[in-house]
């Protein structure tokens, strides 16, 4: 008889995993994907190709190449004015393996992890995989952190709080004061605060991102999850990193090696070029995302029954709808009409009655997709 681990069964029963295995018709309009439409900048790709030609194809050091570890520390100092050392950084297989490594290192079976609701839909399944208990804490009415709700959710089993900032799926960027207050809660309750900043460089005009590492007075409990995928259009390169206290990171290193091994050497060479090379691509991509976000928001506002949140960071438009239908059914209606979106309920129970659209695609795709959405909503 085949026996499947309970954590795997629970995780696979979630909406995220069911959705990801659905085959998409080639003609469907993709307003669902978190992949930038841009090519990786040439200087980054060139560094990877040259590294292959120069023979950088052997195993890399377990923690990461010295060059990339140094580049991460330099990038952090430039971004936050706070100094970190190479022994506080672990290079990972995108942010995904970092998320899992953090949870597996710090969460024992039965421990609780607080997740803001809604939030990135990979977090809860990973917690289940390690036998931990994900506890959803709703945002306030403006999709910002409800610190009192977080306090109320803490129990003797709570070990960490995990947030994404800017938030996926809402696109909200958390402010300095709410982050500082949440960090104080973590200090008072002796919790780790883990922050995923995948979209920190993709911001709408006038929006500030507050790096969690800038709160240096709390560095003994702060863990940063980061990926190259979104900022540098490097989704397929599978490169990321974790920044954590040295004692935590040393344990995490051994676990990450056991599940993943060292990260591809020439990919790490490309990572160095991304962090230390020209940064013009960030502003260039950002200008496109700002136009696309404004366009999608305007089109969504014109659809009766659809109420979009003004995007602040990332490339997602989060919308509440007025119909008395579950989000999975609304998504299916849109799918049948030829446009793919994500449900809010994939990202947590508080996401019921919401949809998530992406403006990582070009403007013509946004216009075609939202026209279909308008048609479907007019019938509903």
N, C-alpha and C positions, 0 to 999 in steps of 0.2 A: 504494500500500500504506500502511495506517495504521501509524505508528510511535509507540509509547508509551514515554515516558521510563522507564528501568530503575528509578529510585527510586519512581515511581508504581506500577509493576507489583509491586515487592516489597511496598510498603505495602498495596496493595489485596488482596494475597494473605493478609494477616493475619486472624486470627479476629475482631478488633474490627470491621474494615470489613465483613466478610461478615455479621456479626451485625446491624449497624446498618441494613442495607437490607432485613431480613426484615420482611414485613408481619405485624402482630399482629392476631389476631381481637379484635373489640371486647369480647368477654366474658372475655378472659384476665386473670388476676389479676397485677398488675404488681408483682413484687418485684425488679425489675431496674433501675429508673430512678434516676438521680441528681438528680431534680428535686424540690425541696421541695413538699409538698402545700399550703403556705400561700399566701395572696395577699400580694403586695407590701404592706408597711405603708402606711396611708393617707397619711401625711405625705410619703412618698417619691413615691407616684403623683401626689398633688396638686401637688408641685413640678414634675413633668414636664408635667402638663396645663397648669399656669399658664405654664410656659415657652413652650409652643406658642402659647397665647393671646397672650402678649406678643411673639410674633414671633421667638423664638429658634430659627429653622429654617434659618439660613444655615450655610455651612461654618464649623466651629470651627477655632481655631488648630491647627496640625499636631500639636503635642505634647500638647495638651489645653487646656481653658479655664483661665485663671489662677485662677479660683475653685476648680475641682476640684483642680488641682495643689496649691494652698495647703491645701485640705481634707485631701488625702492626707498631706501633711507634718505637719499638726496631729494627724491620727489616729495616725501613726507615733510622734510624740513622746509622745502620751498612752499609747500601748501599750508603748513600749520605753524611754522616757526618753532617746532618742537623736535628735539633730536631723538632718533631711535638708532639702535645698533643692529648689526646683521643678525645677532643671535636672538633677536626679537621678531624675526621675519621668517616665514615658511612659504616657499613657492608651491603653488597648488595647481591641480588640473581644473582651471577655471575657478570660479567661486564655489561651484557645486561640491567639489571634493573638500574644499575648506569648510563649508557648512557642516558636512557630515563628520569631518575630523574633529571639529570643535565640539559637536554634540557627543560623539563617542568618547572623547577625552574627558569631558566634564559632567556628563549625565549618566547616572546609574539607573538600572531598572526601577521604576516607581518614582523617580525624581520628576519634578514639574518644571516646565519651561513656559514662560508667559509670552504670548504672541499677540500683537495688536491685530484687531479684526476690523477690516480685512487686511491681509498681508500676503506676501509672496507664497505661492501655493506649494513650494518645495519644502518649506520649513516643517510643517506638521508631519508629512510622511517620514522625513528623516528622523524626527523625534520618535516616532513610532518604531522605526527600524531598530533603534537602540534600546527600546523598552521604556522610554520616558513618556510622560503624559503632557501633550500640548494643551495649554489652557488659554482660551481665547478671551481677550480683553477688548471690548468695543472701544472705538474712538468716540470723541465727543461729536456733537452735531455738525461741526465744521471739518470733520475728518482729521482733527489734530489729537494729540495724546491727552487722554483723560487720566491725569496722574492719580486722582483719588480712586478711580476704578482699578488702576494698577496696584495701588496700596492694598485695596480691599481683596485683591486676588492672591496676594502673597500668603503662603502657608509655610509650615515647617519643612515641607518637601521642595519648595521652590528653590531653584539653583541659579536661574539666569532669566534675563529678559532679552529678547531678540527682536530688533526692528530693522526695517529697510528705510533709508533716508537718502533721497526722496522715496516716498512710498510707492511700491508696486502692489496694487493697481491704481490707487487714487491719484497719483501724481502730485501729492502734497509734500512740500518740503518743510520739515519741522524746524521751528525757530530755536534760537539760542537759549531763551529762558525755559522753554519746556524740556529741552534736553538737559539743561543744568539741574532742573528740579527732578527729572527722572533719575539722573545719576545720583542725586542725594538719596532718593528712595533706595537705590541699589546699595549705596554705602550703608544706610541705616539697617537694611535687611541682610547685608552681607551677600549680595548677589553679583554675578558677572553681568555686564551689559555688553551685548554683542550687536554690532551695527554693520549692516550690509550697505555699502555706499556705491553700488554698481552704477547709479545714474547721477553721481555727484557733479559731473561736468556737463550735464545736459539740462540747462535751466532756461526758463522763459525770462523775458526782459524784466529787470528789477528784482528778481528773486535771488536771494543769497543762500548758498549752501554752507552749513556750519559743520566743519570736520569734527568728528567725535574725538580724534586724537589731539585736538586743540585744548581739550580739558585735561591738561597734564597733571593736575592735582589728583585725578582719579585713575591714573594710568595702570595701577595695580589690578584694576577690575575691568578695564576696557579691552575689548577684542574687536579688531576691524576685519571685515571680510571685503575683499576687493577683487575685481576682474578687469581685464583689458578689453573684454568683449564689446562693451557699449561705447566707451569713450573713443576707442581707436578702431572700431569696426573690425574686431578680431575674433568674432564668435567661433569660427572654425579652428582657430589656433589653440584653443583650450588652455588659457593661461590666466592665472590669478595669484593672489597671495593672501596670507593671514598675518596680521600683526597682533602679538599677544605678549603678556609678561613672560620673561625668559623661562621661569620654572614650568609654566603651563606649556609653552611651546616645545620644550624638550620632550615632554611626554607625547605631545601631539605629533611630533616628527616621527617617532617610531611607529605610531599607529598609521599615519598617512603613508609611510613607506610600505607597510604591510598590505594596504589595499590598493595602492596606486603606483608605487615605485617612483623614482626620480622623474621629473618632468623633462620632456624632450629637449636636448641641448640646444639645437639650432633655433627652436622656438623661443628659448630664453634669450638667445642673442637678439632676436627680433624684439623681445620685450625691453631690452636695454635701449635699443634704438627708439622705441616708443616713448620711454620715460625721459631720456636724455637728449633726444633729437628734437627737430622743429616741432613746435606745438600748434602751428597754424591750423592744423586739421580740426582742433577742438572748436575754434571759433567758426571755421567754415561749416562743419557739420551742425554746430549749434544754430547758425543763422538759418539753415534749411529747416531744422526742427522747430524753430520759432515760427517760421512762415506756415509750416504744415500744421502745427498745433493751433495757430490762430484760424486757419482755414477749416480744420475739422470742428473746432469749437463753434465757429459761426454756422456751419452747416447743421450741426447737431441742434443748435438753438432754434433753427428753423423747422425742426421736425416736431410736430405736435405729440405730446406724450413722452418726450425725451428731455431730461433735465441734466445737462452736463456740468461737472465740476470744472471750474477754471483751472487749466493745467499750470503747474508750477515747475515741476522737474520730471525728468524722464521723457518718454515719448508715448504716453498713454492718455487716453481720454476716458474718464470714468463717468458713467451716466446712470442716474436713477430714472426708472420709467414708471409711468402711472398705471399701467395695466395690471389687472389681477390675475397674472399668469406667472408660474415659476420661471426663473431665469433660464433653466435648461430647455424649457419649451420655446421661449422666445428665441434663444440661440438656434434651436432646430428649425424654426420658421425662417429665420434669416439664412441658415445653411441651405435649406430647400430652395430658397430664392436665388442662391448663388453668392453669398457673402459669408465669410467665416469670422466670428468674433469670439470672445471669451466671456463666460458668465461671471458675474460678481460672486456668485456662490462658490465658485472654484476656490476663491481666496478667503473664504470664511463665511460663517452663518450670517454675519452682518452684511454680507454682500448680496444676499437675496434681494431681488427687485432691482438689481443693477447689471450693467453690461460694461465690459472693457474693450475699447477700440484702440488700435495702435496707429500712430502717425509716423512710424519708422519707415513707411512706404512713401513713394513719390506722390506728388499732388494729383496727378491724373488718376491714380489708383484710389486715393482718398475720395475724389469727386465721384468716381464710378461706384465705389462701395457705399458711400453715404446716400447716393441716389436710390440704390436698392433698399437700404434701410428705411428711407422715407416712404418708398412704395409699400413695404411690408407694414410699417406702422400705420399708414393710412388705412390699410385693410383691417388691422387689428383694433 
